[in-house]
Amino acid sequence: MKIREALCQASRALASVGIDEASLEAELLLMHTLGADRAYLYAQLDEQLSGEEAEAFDSLIARRLHHEPVAYITGRREFFGVDFYVDRRVLIPRPESELLVEKTLELMKGRSCLVADVGTGSGAIAISIALNLPQPKIYAIDISADALEVARINSSRYGVENRVHLLCGDMLSPLPEPVHLIVANLPYIKESDLSQLPAEIKTFEPLIALYGGNDGLDRIRELLAQARGKLLPGGYILLEIGEGQGEEVASLAGRHFPGARVELLKDLCGIDRVVMIET
């Protein structure tokens, strides 16, 4: 079978189960199968796939037809311009979370500082900060030892093990010293929304990284309750939130940090995505 034919068949099959970007995903999975980039793929559309290549590609398409995310199938996800290794032990990094990195870089640029990334998962946020700011010492914390193994793979891949310190524990409890900035993408999906999530998320991604309690804010409340003793004077907290949670989280921040400046930062879709607390 020619590459062109394989792509067309795969695209039709993916579209038939409701996958929106069927053609793009078929290309990504074939690129992964062949170890090639898109330029190579389009230059070789009339070349024949070997029997082994066609079988391997069919196997990947079958996994996607069962709604396994492409990131888990290929073992990679781009975040802040960097390819991170991911598997089912960690949440797949989302573009929305890049706002946490952007704001951290803005606030900490040129400073020799301490940063805590709570709920680090794959380490994408902590490592992105380390790759863009040479000064900070970063504590990357997660309650899941399995998730930290993925973060360790990524930290080693990009040579930042000496500045990204992986800590296993709940929230801020393992943090050995106060920091200048706490950044956190905590679970914020409320209970009533769990069943409405796409199959790719609710079937494959770790529930511990998604479920935030009845109103989605349980873990954010816990962090804010612990943060005062873990934050240096004049420090910052950056919290990713879900749509419609901005005002409630801002109110929580005001109760825990009276007098602090609280700001809601919007993502590219104009949705309140990050709560910034300046103490």
PyMOL commands that set and color helices and strands:
alter all, ss='L'
color gray80, all
select helices_A, chain A and resi 3-16+22-34+38-43+51-65+70-74+95-108+124-132+145-157+191-194+199-204+207-209+218-230+246-256
alter helices_A, ss='H'
color red, helices_A
select strands_A, chain A and resi 76-79+82-85+114-118+137-142+164-168+179-184+231-240+261-266+272-278
alter strands_A, ss='S'
color yellow, strands_A
deselect
rebuild
show_as cartoon
